[in-house]
């Protein structure tokens, strides 16, 4: 996950495609059907995107909290 957070643009797209293709190959080598492979890759993509959004949201919340002070 950190690898994907640290790359952007074309480099991020290349990294993402490489990881998905590697997953596809591993599943194919295990004898999974095309439908099962497609389903697993889509589930993987969804989980990664959800985790990336969670991390981004956590970072924004931490930054907001760091800047927030109560006036007494």
ChimeraX attribute file (.defattr): number of C-alpha atoms within 10 A of each C-alpha:
attribute: neighborCount
match mode: 1-to-1
recipient: residues
	/A:1	10
	/A:2	7
	/A:3	9
	/A:4	14
	/A:5	11
	/A:6	9
	/A:7	14
	/A:8	11
	/A:9	7
	/A:10	9
	/A:11	12
	/A:12	15
	/A:13	13
	/A:14	12
	/A:15	15
	/A:16	17
	/A:17	12
	/A:18	12
	/A:19	14
	/A:20	16
	/A:21	13
	/A:22	12
	/A:23	16
	/A:24	19
	/A:25	14
	/A:26	13
	/A:27	18
	/A:28	14
	/A:29	9
	/A:30	9
	/A:31	11
	/A:32	15
	/A:33	11
	/A:34	12
	/A:35	9
	/A:36	14
	/A:37	18
	/A:38	14
	/A:39	12
	/A:40	17
	/A:41	18
	/A:42	13
	/A:43	12
	/A:44	14
	/A:45	15
	/A:46	12
	/A:47	12
	/A:48	15
	/A:49	13
	/A:50	12
	/A:51	13
	/A:52	16
	/A:53	12
	/A:54	12
	/A:55	14
	/A:56	13
	/A:57	12
	/A:58	12
	/A:59	12
	/A:60	12
	/A:61	12
	/A:62	12
	/A:63	11
	/A:64	11
	/A:65	10
	/A:66	9
	/A:67	8
	/A:68	9
	/A:69	8
	/A:70	4
	/A:71	4
	/A:72	3
